[in-house]
Amino acid sequence: MSLSDPSVPKYHTANFTPAELSRIIEMAWEDRTPFEAIQRIFGLNESAVVQLMRRELKSSSFRMWRQRMAGRVTKHQQLRSPEISRAYCPSQYKR
């Protein structure tokens, strides 16, 4: 699938505030935050998140992220244990 593929949704970083972009990138890096949570909150499916990460990260950071995410069961809601119903750890956010 290429970036010019019409099945890949287009997004524009201008649609997100810097804080939202930062949060999307943070959620994408988190091991236990599934792509479905990002889609539910920001409307970006997995392909759009990959596209965003490719544009926003340095190429070496993007490659490291893709390698880290490859085959990670926790990044996909349907592959997770049904006992886990939350998208993130309750203690994850700084208060």
C-alpha positions as CSV (number, residue, x, y, z in Angstrom):
1,M,0.0,0.0,0.0
2,S,1.5,3.3,-1.0
3,L,0.8,6.8,0.2
4,S,-0.8,7.6,-3.1
5,D,-3.2,4.7,-2.7
6,P,-6.8,6.1,-2.7
7,S,-7.8,3.6,0.0
8,V,-5.5,5.3,2.4
9,P,-7.3,8.2,4.1
10,K,-5.7,11.5,3.6
11,Y,-5.1,13.7,6.6
12,H,-3.6,17.1,7.1
13,T,-1.5,17.9,10.1
14,A,-3.0,21.4,10.0
15,N,-6.3,19.8,11.2
16,F,-4.6,19.0,14.5
17,T,-3.2,21.4,17.1
18,P,0.4,20.9,18.1
19,A,-0.8,19.4,21.4
20,E,-3.1,16.9,19.5
21,L,-0.2,15.9,17.2
22,S,2.0,15.3,20.2
23,R,-0.7,13.2,21.9
24,I,-1.3,11.1,18.7
25,I,2.5,10.4,18.4
26,E,2.7,9.6,22.1
27,M,-0.3,7.2,21.9
28,A,1.3,5.6,18.8
29,W,4.6,5.0,20.7
30,E,2.8,3.5,23.7
31,D,2.9,-0.3,23.7
32,R,-0.6,-0.8,25.3
33,T,-2.6,1.9,23.5
34,P,-4.3,0.2,20.5
35,F,-4.7,1.9,17.2
36,E,-8.5,1.6,17.7
37,A,-8.2,4.1,20.6
38,I,-6.4,6.6,18.4
39,Q,-9.1,6.1,15.8
40,R,-11.9,6.6,18.4
41,I,-10.4,9.8,19.8
42,F,-8.8,11.4,16.7
43,G,-10.5,9.7,13.7
44,L,-7.2,8.3,12.3
45,N,-7.1,4.6,11.4
46,E,-3.9,2.6,11.5
47,S,-2.9,3.6,7.9
48,A,-3.4,7.3,8.7
49,V,-1.3,6.9,11.9
50,V,1.5,5.3,10.0
51,Q,1.3,8.1,7.4
52,L,1.3,10.8,10.2
53,M,4.3,9.1,11.9
54,R,6.2,8.9,8.6
55,R,5.7,12.7,8.1
56,E,6.3,13.9,11.7
57,L,9.2,11.7,12.8
58,K,12.8,11.7,11.6
59,S,13.3,8.7,9.2
60,S,15.4,6.8,11.7
61,S,12.8,7.3,14.5
62,F,10.0,6.2,12.1
63,R,11.9,3.0,11.2
64,M,12.5,2.3,14.9
65,W,8.8,2.8,15.6
66,R,7.7,0.5,12.7
67,Q,10.1,-2.2,13.9
68,R,8.8,-1.9,17.4
69,M,5.1,-2.0,16.4
70,A,5.6,-5.0,14.0
71,G,3.7,-7.9,15.4
72,R,2.9,-6.2,18.7
73,V,-0.4,-7.8,19.8
74,T,-1.3,-5.0,22.2
75,K,-1.5,-2.5,19.4
76,H,-4.7,-4.2,18.0
77,Q,-7.9,-4.4,20.1
78,Q,-9.1,-7.6,18.4
79,L,-5.9,-9.4,19.2
80,R,-6.0,-8.5,22.9
81,S,-7.4,-10.6,25.6
82,P,-11.1,-9.8,26.1
83,E,-10.3,-9.2,29.8
84,I,-8.6,-5.9,28.8
85,S,-11.4,-3.4,28.1
86,R,-9.4,-0.1,28.6
87,A,-7.2,1.6,26.1
88,Y,-4.6,2.7,28.5
89,C,-3.2,2.2,32.0
90,P,-5.1,4.3,34.6
91,S,-1.8,5.6,36.1
92,Q,-0.4,6.5,32.7
93,Y,-1.5,10.1,32.6
94,K,0.3,12.7,34.7
95,R,-1.9,14.6,37.0
